[in-house]
Amino acid sequence: MRKLFNRLHLYFIPKKYWDNAHALRNAKMLVNTTLLSALFAFFYFFNTIIFQMEDIKYNMVFCIIAFSVLPFLFKSGVSRVGIANAFSAIALFCTAFDIYFSRGLYSWSM
């Protein structure tokens, strides 16, 4: 199983990061983060179905697609900083969307 994940990392990491161990480790963390976030959004999608959160369900579909595309963009040559910034922007947008449409702004704890 470990070899499978290692091959998955190396599939998405461009060759220019393989020469430097520090850059390779950073690239692996970036790929891990994007893939795990896509996986989390995929499982959270089922929660939105169970709890009938219609607006958030469509947001989770967007998150799954957006986070899944980022490793492919990284492989195609987009810089690591560009992917990290895109990841942060997607995560910020989706979190704000979820808070607003789940009525989190009006909860008693805020």
C-alpha positions as CSV (number, residue, x, y, z in Angstrom):
1,M,0.0,0.0,0.0
2,R,2.9,2.3,0.8
3,K,4.4,1.8,-2.6
4,L,1.1,2.6,-4.2
5,F,0.9,6.0,-2.5
6,N,4.6,6.6,-3.3
7,R,3.9,6.0,-7.0
8,L,0.9,8.2,-6.8
9,H,3.1,11.0,-5.4
10,L,5.7,10.6,-8.0
11,Y,3.1,10.5,-10.8
12,F,1.9,14.0,-10.0
13,I,5.3,15.5,-9.2
14,P,7.2,17.1,-12.1
15,K,10.8,15.9,-12.8
16,K,12.3,19.2,-11.8
17,Y,11.5,18.6,-8.2
18,W,13.2,15.2,-8.0
19,D,16.8,16.6,-7.9
20,N,16.4,18.4,-4.5
21,A,15.2,16.3,-1.5
22,H,13.7,19.4,0.2
23,A,11.8,20.4,-2.9
24,L,10.6,16.8,-3.4
25,R,9.3,16.7,0.1
26,N,7.4,20.0,-0.3
27,A,6.0,18.7,-3.6
28,K,4.8,15.5,-1.9
29,M,3.1,17.5,0.9
30,L,1.3,19.6,-1.7
31,V,0.1,16.6,-3.6
32,N,-0.9,14.9,-0.3
33,T,-2.8,18.0,0.8
34,T,-4.8,18.4,-2.4
35,L,-5.7,14.7,-2.7
36,L,-6.7,14.3,1.0
37,S,-8.8,17.4,0.7
38,A,-10.6,16.0,-2.4
39,L,-11.1,12.7,-0.5
40,F,-12.5,14.6,2.6
41,A,-14.9,16.6,0.3
42,F,-16.0,13.3,-1.3
43,F,-16.9,11.8,2.1
44,Y,-18.5,15.0,3.3
45,F,-20.6,15.0,0.2
46,F,-22.4,11.9,1.6
47,N,-23.1,13.8,4.9
48,T,-24.7,16.6,2.9
49,I,-27.0,14.0,1.3
50,I,-27.9,12.3,4.6
51,F,-28.6,15.7,6.3
52,Q,-30.3,17.1,3.3
53,M,-28.1,20.2,2.9
54,E,-28.9,21.0,-0.7
55,D,-26.8,24.1,-1.2
56,I,-23.7,22.6,0.4
57,K,-24.1,19.4,-1.6
58,Y,-23.3,21.4,-4.8
59,N,-20.4,23.1,-3.1
60,M,-18.9,19.7,-2.2
61,V,-19.1,18.6,-5.8
62,F,-17.2,21.8,-6.7
63,C,-14.6,21.1,-4.0
64,I,-14.1,17.5,-5.2
65,I,-13.5,18.6,-8.7
66,A,-11.4,21.6,-7.9
67,F,-9.1,19.8,-5.4
68,S,-8.8,16.8,-7.8
69,V,-7.7,19.0,-10.7
70,L,-4.9,20.7,-8.7
71,P,-2.4,17.7,-8.8
72,F,-3.0,17.5,-12.6
73,L,-2.2,21.2,-13.0
74,F,0.9,20.7,-10.9
75,K,2.0,17.9,-13.1
76,S,1.4,20.0,-16.2
77,G,3.9,22.6,-15.0
78,V,2.0,25.1,-12.9
79,S,4.3,26.3,-10.1
80,R,4.1,24.9,-6.6
81,V,3.3,28.4,-5.2
82,G,0.5,28.8,-7.8
83,I,-1.0,25.5,-6.8
84,A,-0.7,26.4,-3.1
85,N,-2.4,29.7,-3.7
86,A,-5.2,28.1,-5.7
87,F,-5.7,25.6,-3.0
88,S,-6.0,28.3,-0.4
89,A,-8.4,30.3,-2.5
90,I,-10.6,27.3,-3.1
91,A,-10.6,26.3,0.5
92,L,-11.4,29.8,1.6
93,F,-14.3,30.2,-0.9
94,C,-15.8,26.8,0.0
95,T,-15.6,27.4,3.7
96,A,-17.2,30.8,3.5
97,F,-19.9,29.3,1.2
98,D,-20.6,26.5,3.7
99,I,-20.7,28.9,6.7
100,Y,-23.2,31.2,4.9
101,F,-25.5,28.6,3.5
102,S,-25.5,26.4,6.6
103,R,-26.7,29.5,8.6
104,G,-23.5,29.4,10.6
105,L,-23.4,33.1,10.7
106,Y,-26.5,33.2,12.8
107,S,-25.6,30.5,15.2
108,W,-25.8,31.3,18.9
109,S,-22.0,30.6,19.4
110,M,-20.9,33.4,17.1
